[in-house]
Amino acid sequence: MTDRLAALSAAGVAVWLDDISRQRLATGGLDRLRREQHVVGVTSNPTIFAKALADNAGAEAADLTGVEDYATQLRDLAVRGVQVDEAARLITTYDVRWACDVMRPAYDASSGVDGRVSIEVDPRLAHHTDMTTAEAKALWWMIDRKNLYVKIPATKAGLPAITAALAQGVSVNVTLTFGLDRYEQVMDAFLSGLEQAQANGHDLTGFGSVASFFVSRVDTEVDQRLEKIGSDEAKALRGKAAIANARLAYERYEKVFASSRWQALANAGARPQRPLWASTSTKNPAYRDVMYVEELIAPGVVNTMPEATIRAFADHGEVPGDTVTGAYDEARQVLADLAAAGIDYDDVVETLEREGVEKFEASWLELRQMVQEKLGAQS
């Protein structure tokens, strides 16, 4: 029987899970994915945490027998009089610390390349550099695991925070990257952070970083605009923007990490900041459910997927080889055709960044509201 996920991993794609929950941790589900489905990393975001807490509210107590579930922790937090924002942070960092321990074998086996678990800074700080930097450092200290990534958004204010956090020894997952120019700025912030870290006396061999480049959301936004244009030429371009955009991002990655600036850091033991394909579940049921995996296979990338996509790929995914590096001209033509059809690329990526921050902020407020209600119920 073909092990499709093993083949994907062998082609250079690190398989990460885009999900976390106390129940998944407590029942050993995450560890099984690591042992049986080649999962070597975990990402989280405020939406995932809000869903985990909401789902757990309806879980049977027997599902979590013998472990500290959310209700138990919330009761203790209420007794201690912990305020809601701090309670939310204690809940989420507890889960991420636990997940880091579960993924530690993958971290050790890959010499620190994989086995990483990500937690996001409070999205309400996305446009405040100093506050983002301070929280990134606080999360790094609170969780206290070498295989942690702190997620910082690729907003204009986030870029200097990425550099500042790296300079202080914090491994960073840059999130909410949509556009090619912004991606270049992200890579520059990474290189600047490592240069400053080296000047600060840090050993670069322990650093890790990924840049989360979002995929399916690009098609969702562009396809809506193509539908409004309504011409046959416009409709023929549906489902093509996201993959073309990601392929051209990889082309820029190759150029940056072949530069003399990067080579000087590599000589000091630094590892490249890997592209991470995020938002890779298909939102349009008309599209193949593993298209954002099959069409973005390239050496040295991460693909973070919800469990349903992982299982779909294990069932029927195909690994034809590298599907990225030979397709740059085709990708440029797609973006040119989109522009000719009336799609404003800059407006698309600016819209997606703004909405991405807003969606995560709304999820964080939802999580905060649930924690507040549960704290009140315990008091």
C-alpha positions in Angstrom: 0.0 0.0 0.0 1.4 3.4 -1.0 2.3 5.7 1.9 1.4 9.0 0.2 2.4 11.2 3.1 5.8 9.5 3.3 6.3 10.2 -0.4 5.3 13.8 0.2 7.8 14.1 3.0 10.5 12.5 0.8 9.8 15.1 -1.9 10.8 17.8 0.6 7.5 18.8 2.1 7.2 18.8 5.9 3.7 17.8 6.9 2.4 20.0 9.8 -1.0 19.9 11.5 -3.0 23.1 11.5 -5.0 22.4 14.7 -4.6 22.0 18.4 -6.9 21.2 21.3 -6.7 19.9 24.8 -8.8 16.9 23.8 -6.5 16.0 20.9 -3.5 16.2 23.3 -5.2 14.3 26.1 -6.4 11.4 24.0 -3.1 11.0 22.3 -4.4 12.0 18.9 -1.6 14.4 18.2 1.0 11.8 19.1 -0.7 9.2 16.8 -0.5 11.7 13.9 3.2 12.2 14.6 3.9 8.4 14.8 1.5 7.2 12.0 0.9 10.1 9.6 4.3 11.7 9.3 3.1 14.9 11.0 6.2 16.8 12.2 4.9 20.1 13.3 1.8 22.0 14.6 0.4 25.4 14.0 -2.3 27.2 15.9 -4.1 30.5 15.7 -6.9 32.3 17.7 -9.6 30.8 15.6 -8.3 27.3 16.4 -8.2 28.0 20.1 -11.7 29.5 20.1 -13.0 26.4 18.4 -11.1 24.1 20.8 -12.6 25.7 23.8 -16.1 25.7 22.3 -15.9 22.1 21.3 -14.6 21.0 24.6 -17.6 22.5 26.4 -19.7 19.8 24.9 -17.2 16.9 25.3 -18.0 14.0 27.6 -16.0 14.1 30.8 -14.9 10.5 30.1 -13.1 11.7 27.1 -10.6 13.4 29.3 -10.4 11.1 32.3 -7.3 11.6 34.4 -6.1 14.8 32.8 -6.5 18.4 33.5 -9.2 19.6 31.1 -10.3 23.2 30.4 -12.9 23.1 33.1 -10.5 22.1 35.8 -8.0 24.8 34.8 -10.7 27.4 34.5 -11.9 26.5 38.0 -8.4 27.0 39.4 -8.0 30.3 37.5 -11.3 31.5 38.9 -10.3 30.6 42.5 -7.1 32.5 42.0 -8.9 35.6 40.7 -7.0 35.6 37.4 -8.2 38.2 35.0 -9.6 37.2 31.6 -6.7 38.1 29.3 -4.2 36.4 31.5 -6.4 33.4 31.9 -6.7 33.1 28.1 -2.9 33.2 27.8 -2.5 30.6 30.5 -4.9 28.2 28.8 -3.4 28.6 25.3 0.2 28.4 26.5 -0.6 25.2 28.5 -1.8 23.5 25.3 1.2 24.7 23.3 3.7 23.6 25.9 2.1 20.2 26.0 2.1 20.0 22.2 5.8 21.0 22.2 6.5 18.0 24.4 4.6 15.7 22.2 6.4 16.9 19.1 9.9 16.9 20.7 10.8 13.5 19.1 10.3 15.1 15.7 12.4 18.1 16.8 15.2 15.8 17.9 15.1 13.6 14.9 15.4 16.5 12.5 18.1 18.3 14.6 15.7 21.1 15.3 14.3 21.7 11.8 10.8 20.3 12.5 9.0 19.3 15.6 7.9 22.9 16.1 4.6 24.2 17.6 3.4 27.7 16.9 1.5 30.2 19.1 0.3 33.6 17.9 0.8 36.9 19.7 -2.4 38.7 20.6 -3.8 39.8 17.2 -5.0 43.1 18.8 -1.3 44.1 18.8 -0.8 43.5 15.1 -0.2 47.2 14.4 1.9 47.9 17.4 5.6 47.0 17.0 6.9 47.3 20.6 3.8 45.6 22.1 4.1 42.7 19.7 7.8 42.3 20.4 7.2 42.4 24.2 4.5 39.7 24.0 6.6 37.5 21.7 9.4 37.6 24.3 6.8 36.9 27.1 5.4 33.9 25.2 8.8 32.5 24.6 9.6 32.8 28.3 6.2 31.4 29.5 6.2 28.3 27.3 10.0 27.7 27.7 10.4 25.1 25.0 13.2 25.1 22.4 10.8 23.8 19.7 8.4 26.7 20.0 7.6 29.2 17.2 6.0 32.5 18.2 3.7 33.8 15.4 4.1 37.4 14.4 1.9 38.9 11.6 3.5 40.3 8.5 1.9 43.7 8.9 4.0 46.8 8.5 4.3 47.1 12.3 5.0 43.4 12.5 8.1 43.5 10.3 10.4 45.3 12.8 8.9 43.1 15.6 10.1 40.0 13.6 13.6 41.4 13.5 13.5 42.5 17.2 12.2 39.1 18.4 14.8 37.2 16.4 17.5 39.5 17.7 16.6 38.5 21.2 16.7 34.7 20.5 13.0 34.1 19.8 12.2 31.6 17.0 9.5 33.1 14.8 6.7 31.9 12.5 5.7 34.9 10.4 2.0 34.7 9.7 -0.6 36.4 7.4 1.8 36.8 4.4 -0.2 37.2 1.2 1.8 39.3 -1.3 5.1 38.9 -3.0 6.5 42.2 -2.1 5.6 41.8 1.5 7.1 38.3 1.5 10.4 39.9 0.4 10.1 42.3 3.3 9.5 39.3 5.6 12.7 37.6 4.4 14.7 40.8 4.9 13.3 41.2 8.4 14.5 37.6 9.1 18.0 38.2 7.8 18.2 41.4 9.8 17.1 39.6 12.9 19.7 36.9 12.5 22.4 39.5 11.9 21.4 41.4 15.0 21.2 38.1 17.0 24.7 37.2 15.9 25.9 40.7 17.0 24.2 40.1 20.3 26.2 36.9 20.8 23.5 34.3 20.0 24.4 31.0 18.6 22.6 30.9 15.2 22.5 27.1 15.0 19.5 27.0 17.5 17.3 29.4 15.6 14.4 28.4 13.5 11.8 30.3 11.4 9.1 29.8 8.8 7.2 32.4 6.8 3.5 31.4 6.5 2.4 32.3 3.0 -1.4 32.0 2.7 -2.8 30.1 -0.2 -6.5 29.3 -0.5 -7.7 32.6 0.8 -6.2 34.2 -2.3 -8.4 32.1 -4.6 -11.4 32.8 -2.5 -10.9 36.6 -2.8 -9.8 36.5 -6.5 -12.6 34.1 -7.5 -15.2 36.4 -6.0 -13.9 39.3 -8.1 -13.7 37.2 -11.2 -17.3 36.2 -10.7 -18.3 39.8 -10.5 -16.4 40.6 -13.7 -18.4 37.8 -15.3 -16.7 37.4 -18.6 -15.8 33.9 -20.0 -12.1 35.0 -19.9 -12.4 36.0 -16.2 -14.3 32.8 -15.2 -11.6 30.7 -16.9 -9.0 32.1 -14.4 -10.8 30.9 -11.3 -8.8 28.7 -9.0 -5.4 29.7 -10.5 -4.3 32.8 -8.6 -3.3 31.2 -5.3 -1.0 28.5 -6.7 0.6 31.0 -9.1 1.2 33.4 -6.3 2.7 30.8 -4.0 5.0 29.5 -6.8 6.4 33.0 -7.4 6.9 33.4 -3.7 9.1 30.3 -3.8 11.1 31.8 -6.7 11.8 34.8 -4.5 12.8 32.5 -1.7 15.3 30.8 -3.9 16.9 34.1 -4.9 17.2 35.4 -1.3 18.6 32.2 0.1 21.2 32.0 -2.7 22.5 35.5 -1.9 25.9 36.4 -0.4 24.1 38.0 2.5 22.4 34.7 3.4 25.6 32.7 2.8 27.4 34.7 5.5 24.7 33.7 8.0 24.7 30.1 6.8 28.4 30.0 7.4 27.7 30.9 11.0 25.3 27.9 11.3 22.0 29.6 10.5 19.2 27.7 8.8 17.0 29.3 6.1 13.5 30.6 6.9 11.4 28.0 5.2 8.2 28.9 3.2 5.2 27.5 4.9 2.1 27.0 2.8 -0.8 28.0 5.1 -4.6 27.9 4.5 -4.3 24.8 2.3 -7.7 23.3 2.7 -9.9 24.0 -0.4 -12.8 26.3 0.3 -14.5 25.7 -3.0 -16.0 22.2 -3.2 -15.6 22.3 -7.0 -11.8 22.1 -6.6 -9.8 18.9 -5.8 -9.5 18.7 -2.1 -5.7 18.3 -2.1 -4.9 20.7 -4.9 -3.0 23.1 -2.6 -0.8 20.2 -1.5 -0.2 18.5 -4.9 0.5 21.8 -6.8 2.9 23.2 -4.2 5.5 20.4 -3.8 9.1 21.7 -3.6 12.2 21.1 -1.6 12.4 22.6 1.9 8.8 23.8 2.3 6.2 23.2 5.0 2.5 22.5 4.3 0.3 22.9 7.3 -3.1 21.3 6.9 -6.2 20.5 8.9 -6.5 16.8 9.7 -9.2 16.4 7.0 -6.7 17.5 4.4 -4.0 15.3 5.8 -6.2 12.3 5.7 -7.5 13.1 2.2 -3.9 13.3 0.9 -3.1 10.0 2.6 -6.0 8.5 0.8 -5.7 9.8 -2.7 -2.9 12.5 -2.9 -0.4 12.3 -5.7 3.3 13.2 -5.6 4.5 13.7 -9.2 7.7 15.4 -8.0 8.5 19.1 -7.8 5.5 21.0 -9.0 6.8 24.5 -8.3 10.2 25.3 -9.6 9.5 24.6 -13.3 6.4 26.6 -13.4 7.5 30.2 -12.8 6.8 31.5 -16.3 3.4 29.9 -16.2 2.7 31.5 -12.8 3.8 35.0 -14.1 1.4 34.5 -17.1 -1.5 33.8 -14.7 -0.9 37.0 -12.8 -0.6 38.9 -16.0 -3.9 37.4 -17.3 -5.6 38.3 -14.0 -4.4 41.9 -14.3 -5.7 42.0 -17.9 -9.0 40.8 -16.7 -9.3 43.6 -14.2 -7.9 42.1 -11.0 -5.9 44.5 -8.9 -3.3 42.3 -7.2 -2.1 44.9 -4.7 -5.7 45.5 -3.6 -6.3 41.8 -3.2 -3.3 41.2 -0.9 -3.9 44.4 1.1 -7.6 43.3 1.6 -6.5 39.8 2.7 -4.0 41.1 5.2 -6.5 43.5 6.7 -9.3 40.9 6.9 -6.8 38.3 8.2 -5.9 40.5 11.1 -9.6 41.3 11.7 -10.7 37.7 11.6 -8.0 36.6 14.1 -8.9 39.6 16.4 -12.5 38.6 16.3 -11.6 35.0 17.2 -9.4 36.2 20.0 -12.3 38.3 21.4 -14.6 35.2 21.0 -12.1 33.1 23.0 -11.8 35.9 25.6 -15.6 36.1 25.9 -15.8 32.3 26.4 -13.1 32.4 29.1 -14.8 35.3 30.8 -18.1 33.5 30.9 -16.5 30.3 32.2 -14.6 32.1 34.8 -17.8 33.8 36.0 -19.5 30.4 36.1 -16.8 29.0 38.3 -16.8 31.9 40.8 
